């Protein structure tokens, strides 16, 4: 009897060990397959990209020649595309007083090999004939949706309105004086995005001046692999040892194919305080800082796709809106304050993101415009400086620099008060 009980216990014990072994073995297989799948997927991705390059005769150093479109040829042939309920991509085009280049931008969208598009055009209260031309295009291409602003509200508000309306699985943004370089860039980007269910696929932005290429705006090396969080955030907020900002990931919101739900979360993350406000500059920084906090996966497609016109866009907008030099300078200072406010509110209190703000304060462009032109909102900036000085993520030397810069602002504010009294 005792022997039978003992044998039965051994039998159950062996059964338990066997079940335990099966569970551990299965878990190990799952982990191995998961890790190995990522490697194989990246290899498969590289293979597909190389095939694209051969098919379209594209190399990393080559730039596909952009076809010049005769701006006088405004009327298009009748287009019989059907607008679908579920477009693959929503292209958001922002227009403000750009009738001179509207044809080039819109034709580069319509010529894309992928036809299941939604084309959302936001006219930000243009004063020229841009809207009249858009109405002509709207009649000929039923994929076009026009949003008209009654007052000039700026890029960040215009983009936000377009993003909220977009129905495409993915969204990309185009400025009115820019264009897509070749007809397959959206198809190629969408193929990669769908293949890996990616949140962001970025392609090369090529700067052009007088129709000649002058370099790549967003060149970086990601070794043909997908970047996931938390590495994605680290690479965007990367700072070198001497605190110079050398972002591995680009701050431009253009030249990216972004998943619809991610883009809409980005807009919600920014909040109405900034999306509803008129911001002349730094709108890309505000949007990408928020985007890389929300997105979970990213891939850099080493393919030239975005034609970036190297005109001074800020001067054009200022010239159209403001004639007084003093008012221009005031707007510059306002934008600097808004950017700092956004960064201090929306970034996390950690070393990487606090050092990003420190860099913004210290950058030459920021210093030359902000400290020269600011004559309002001093208390807001003091509060930002105080938060940074109290931060445990900055060194003593960095805090000392911030204290000195705060003293410069205090002195300027006092001088302005004296002038007003006189």
C-alpha positions in Angstrom: 0.0 0.0 0.0 2.7 2.4 1.0 4.7 1.5 -2.1 1.6 2.2 -4.3 1.1 5.6 -2.7 4.7 6.4 -3.1 4.7 5.4 -6.8 1.5 7.4 -7.3 3.2 10.5 -5.8 6.2 10.1 -8.1 3.8 9.8 -11.0 2.0 13.1 -10.2 5.4 14.8 -9.4 6.8 13.7 -12.8 3.5 14.9 -14.5 3.8 18.3 -12.8 7.5 18.6 -13.9 6.6 17.6 -17.4 3.8 20.2 -17.6 6.1 22.9 -16.1 8.7 21.9 -18.7 6.2 22.2 -21.6 5.1 25.7 -20.4 8.7 27.0 -20.0 9.7 25.5 -23.4 6.6 27.1 -25.1 7.4 30.5 -23.6 11.0 30.3 -24.8 9.9 29.4 -28.3 7.4 32.4 -28.4 10.2 34.8 -27.2 12.6 33.4 -29.7 10.1 33.6 -32.6 9.2 37.2 -31.6 12.8 38.4 -31.5 13.7 36.5 -34.7 10.6 37.9 -36.5 11.8 41.4 -35.9 15.2 40.6 -37.4 13.6 38.8 -40.4 11.1 41.6 -40.9 13.9 44.2 -41.0 15.8 42.0 -43.5 12.7 41.6 -45.6 12.2 45.4 -45.5 15.7 46.1 -46.7 15.2 43.7 -49.5 11.9 45.4 -50.6 13.6 48.8 -50.4 16.4 47.7 -52.6 13.9 46.4 -55.1 12.2 49.8 -55.1 15.5 51.5 -55.9 16.2 49.2 -58.8 12.6 49.5 -60.2 12.6 53.2 -60.1 16.3 53.8 -60.7 16.8 55.5 -57.4 20.0 55.6 -55.4 20.9 57.3 -52.1 22.9 60.1 -53.8 20.6 60.5 -56.8 17.8 63.0 -56.8 15.0 62.4 -59.3 14.7 65.4 -61.6 11.6 67.3 -60.7 9.4 68.0 -63.7 8.8 71.7 -64.2 5.1 72.4 -64.6 4.0 75.3 -66.8 2.2 77.6 -64.3 0.2 79.1 -67.1 -1.5 75.8 -67.8 -4.0 76.1 -65.0 -6.9 74.0 -66.5 -6.5 70.3 -66.1 -8.0 67.5 -68.2 -11.2 66.1 -66.8 -10.3 63.6 -64.0 -12.8 60.8 -63.3 -11.4 59.7 -60.0 -14.0 58.5 -57.4 -13.8 59.7 -53.9 -14.0 56.7 -51.5 -15.2 56.5 -48.0 -11.9 55.0 -46.9 -9.0 56.6 -48.7 -5.5 55.1 -48.2 -3.9 58.6 -47.7 -5.2 62.0 -46.9 -2.9 64.7 -48.3 -3.2 68.1 -46.5 -2.2 71.1 -48.6 -1.9 74.5 -46.9 -2.3 77.5 -49.1 -1.8 81.2 -48.4 -1.3 83.7 -51.2 0.4 81.1 -53.4 -1.4 81.2 -56.7 2.0 81.4 -58.4 3.0 77.9 -57.3 -0.4 76.2 -56.6 -0.5 74.4 -59.9 2.9 72.7 -59.2 1.9 71.6 -55.7 -1.5 70.2 -56.6 -0.3 68.5 -59.8 2.4 66.7 -57.9 -0.4 65.2 -55.6 -2.7 64.3 -58.5 0.1 62.7 -60.5 0.8 60.2 -57.6 0.5 56.5 -58.7 -1.7 55.8 -55.8 -5.2 57.1 -56.7 -7.2 56.3 -53.5 -6.3 59.7 -52.1 -8.2 62.4 -50.2 -6.9 65.9 -51.0 -7.7 68.4 -48.2 -6.8 71.9 -49.2 -6.8 74.6 -46.5 -7.0 78.2 -47.8 -5.8 80.3 -44.9 -7.7 83.5 -46.1 -5.6 84.1 -49.2 -5.8 87.7 -50.6 -4.8 86.7 -54.2 -6.6 84.4 -56.7 -5.7 81.1 -54.9 -9.3 80.3 -53.9 -10.6 80.9 -57.4 -8.1 78.5 -58.8 -8.9 75.9 -56.1 -12.6 76.0 -57.1 -11.6 75.2 -60.7 -9.6 72.2 -59.5 -12.4 71.1 -57.2 -14.8 70.8 -60.1 -12.3 68.6 -62.0 -11.2 66.3 -59.2 -13.8 65.1 -56.8 -11.2 63.9 -54.3 -10.5 67.6 -53.4 -12.1 69.0 -50.2 -11.6 72.8 -49.6 -11.5 74.4 -46.1 -11.7 78.2 -46.2 -10.6 80.3 -43.3 -12.2 83.7 -43.0 -9.2 85.1 -41.2 -5.5 84.2 -41.5 -4.9 81.7 -38.6 -1.4 80.3 -39.4 0.0 76.9 -40.3 -0.5 75.1 -37.0 -4.3 75.9 -36.9 -4.7 75.2 -40.7 -2.9 71.8 -40.4 -5.0 70.9 -37.3 -8.2 71.6 -39.1 -7.2 69.4 -42.0 -6.0 66.6 -39.8 -9.3 66.6 -37.8 -11.2 66.2 -41.1 -8.9 63.6 -42.6 -10.4 60.1 -43.2 -7.3 58.4 -44.7 -5.5 55.6 -42.9 -2.4 57.7 -43.2 -1.9 61.5 -43.4 0.9 63.5 -45.0 1.3 67.3 -45.1 2.4 69.5 -48.0 3.1 73.3 -47.9 1.8 75.4 -50.8 5.1 76.3 -52.3 6.5 72.7 -52.1 5.7 69.5 -54.0 6.3 65.8 -54.2 9.4 64.9 -56.3 8.1 61.8 -58.0 4.8 60.0 -58.6 5.6 56.8 -56.5 6.8 58.3 -53.2 3.4 58.0 -51.5 2.9 54.4 -52.8 6.3 53.3 -51.6 5.9 54.9 -48.2 2.4 53.4 -47.8 3.7 50.0 -48.8 6.4 50.1 -46.0 3.9 51.6 -43.5 1.3 48.8 -44.1 4.0 46.1 -44.1 5.1 46.9 -40.6 1.9 48.6 -39.3 4.2 51.6 -38.6 3.1 54.9 -37.1 5.6 57.1 -39.1 7.5 56.6 -42.4 9.7 59.5 -43.3 11.3 60.2 -46.7 14.0 62.6 -47.8 13.2 66.3 -48.0 15.4 67.8 -50.8 16.0 71.6 -50.7 15.7 73.3 -54.1 16.7 76.9 -55.1 16.0 78.1 -58.6 14.9 74.6 -59.5 18.4 73.2 -58.5 19.0 70.8 -55.6 21.1 72.3 -52.8 21.1 69.3 -50.4 19.0 67.1 -48.1 17.1 68.7 -45.2 16.6 65.5 -43.2 19.4 63.2 -43.9 20.2 60.7 -41.2 21.2 57.1 -40.8 18.9 54.6 -39.1 20.6 51.5 -40.6 17.5 50.5 -42.4 15.7 49.4 -39.3 12.5 50.2 -37.5 12.9 52.4 -34.4 10.6 51.8 -31.5 10.0 53.5 -28.2 11.7 54.4 -25.9 14.6 54.6 -28.4 12.4 56.7 -30.7 12.0 59.5 -28.1 15.7 59.4 -27.2 16.8 59.8 -30.8 14.5 62.8 -31.3 15.6 64.6 -28.1 19.3 63.7 -28.5 21.9 66.2 -27.4 25.6 65.9 -27.8 28.1 66.4 -24.9 28.5 70.1 -25.7 24.7 70.5 -25.7 24.5 71.3 -29.4 21.2 69.9 -30.8 22.0 67.1 -33.3 18.6 65.5 -33.6 18.8 62.1 -35.4 15.2 62.5 -36.2 14.0 65.6 -38.1 11.7 68.3 -36.8 9.8 69.0 -40.0 6.3 67.7 -40.0 6.4 67.6 -43.8 8.1 64.6 -45.6 6.4 62.1 -43.2 3.5 59.6 -43.7 1.8 59.5 -40.3 -0.9 57.1 -39.2 -4.3 58.9 -38.9 -5.0 58.0 -35.3 -1.4 59.0 -34.2 -1.7 62.4 -35.9 -5.0 63.1 -34.3 -3.6 62.1 -30.9 -0.7 64.5 -31.6 -3.2 67.4 -32.1 -5.1 66.5 -28.9 -1.8 66.3 -27.1 -0.8 69.8 -28.2 -4.1 71.1 -27.0 -6.3 74.1 -28.1 -4.0 76.6 -26.4 -1.5 76.2 -29.2 -3.5 74.7 -32.1 -6.0 77.5 -32.0 -3.4 80.3 -31.6 -1.6 82.1 -34.4 2.0 80.9 -34.4 4.2 82.2 -37.2 7.3 80.1 -36.5 8.2 76.9 -34.7 4.9 75.2 -35.7 6.9 72.2 -36.9 8.8 71.9 -33.6 5.6 72.1 -31.6 4.0 69.4 -33.7 7.0 67.0 -33.9 7.8 67.2 -30.2 4.2 66.1 -29.5 4.3 63.5 -32.4 7.4 61.7 -31.1 5.8 61.5 -27.7 2.8 59.7 -29.1 4.2 57.5 -31.9 5.5 54.1 -31.1 7.3 53.1 -34.4 9.2 54.9 -37.1 11.1 54.1 -40.3 13.3 56.3 -42.4 12.9 55.5 -46.2 16.1 56.5 -47.9 14.3 57.9 -50.9 14.0 61.4 -52.2 10.3 62.4 -52.1 9.7 66.0 -50.9 10.5 69.1 -52.9 11.3 71.9 -50.4 11.4 75.4 -51.9 14.2 77.4 -50.4 12.3 80.7 -50.4 12.3 82.7 -47.2 8.8 81.6 -46.2 8.7 83.6 -43.0 9.5 86.9 -44.8 6.8 86.3 -47.4 4.2 85.7 -44.7 5.4 88.8 -42.7 5.3 90.9 -45.8 1.8 89.9 -46.6 0.5 90.4 -43.1 2.5 93.1 -41.4 4.1 96.3 -42.8 5.6 97.7 -39.6 9.1 96.4 -38.7 8.3 96.9 -35.0 5.2 94.7 -35.3 7.3 92.0 -37.1 9.8 92.0 -34.2 7.0 91.8 -31.7 5.6 88.7 -33.4 9.1 87.1 -33.4 9.3 87.5 -29.7 5.8 86.2 -29.1 6.6 83.0 -31.0 9.7 82.4 -28.9 7.6 82.8 -25.7 5.0 80.4 -27.0 7.5 77.8 -28.0 9.2 77.9 -24.5 5.8 77.8 -22.9 4.8 74.7 -24.9 8.1 72.9 -24.2 8.0 73.5 -20.4 4.3 72.4 -20.3 4.3 69.4 -22.6 7.7 67.8 -22.2 8.5 65.4 -19.3 10.6 66.4 -16.4 13.6 64.3 -17.3 17.2 64.9 -18.4 16.8 64.5 -22.1 13.8 66.8 -22.5 15.0 69.4 -20.0 18.2 69.7 -21.9 16.3 70.2 -25.1 14.7 73.3 -23.6 18.1 74.5 -22.4 19.4 74.2 -25.9 16.4 76.2 -27.3 17.3 79.0 -24.8 20.9 78.9 -25.8 20.7 78.5 -29.6 22.0 81.5 -31.6 18.9 82.0 -33.6 16.7 82.0 -30.4 19.0 84.4 -28.6 19.3 86.9 -31.4 15.6 87.2 -31.9 14.1 86.6 -28.5 16.3 88.8 -26.3 16.4 91.6 -28.9 12.7 91.8 -29.6 10.8 90.7 -26.5 9.0 93.6 -24.8 6.1 91.7 -23.1 5.3 88.4 -21.3 8.4 88.8 -19.1 6.8 87.1 -16.1 5.9 84.0 -18.2 9.6 83.7 -19.2 10.8 84.2 -15.6 8.6 81.3 -14.5 10.0 79.1 -17.2 13.6 80.0 -16.2 12.8 79.4 -12.5 11.4 75.9 -13.3 14.5 75.1 -15.3 16.9 76.5 -12.6 15.1 74.3 -10.0 15.4 71.2 -12.3 17.6 68.4 -10.9 18.5 67.4 -14.5 20.7 70.4 -15.3 24.3 71.0 -14.2 25.4 73.9 -11.9 27.0 75.6 -14.9 23.8 75.4 -17.0 21.8 76.8 -14.1 24.3 79.6 -13.7 23.9 80.5 -17.4 20.1 80.6 -17.0 20.4 82.9 -14.0 22.6 85.3 -16.0 20.1 85.3 -18.9 17.3 86.0 -16.5 19.2 89.0 -15.2 19.5 90.3 -18.8 15.7 90.1 -19.2 15.1 91.8 -15.8 17.4 94.6 -16.8 15.6 95.0 -20.2 12.2 95.0 -18.5 13.4 97.8 -16.1 14.7 99.8 -19.0 11.4 99.5 -20.9 9.5 100.7 -17.7 11.8 103.7 -17.4 11.2 104.6 -21.1 7.4 104.5 -20.6 7.6 106.8 -17.6 9.5 109.3 -19.7 
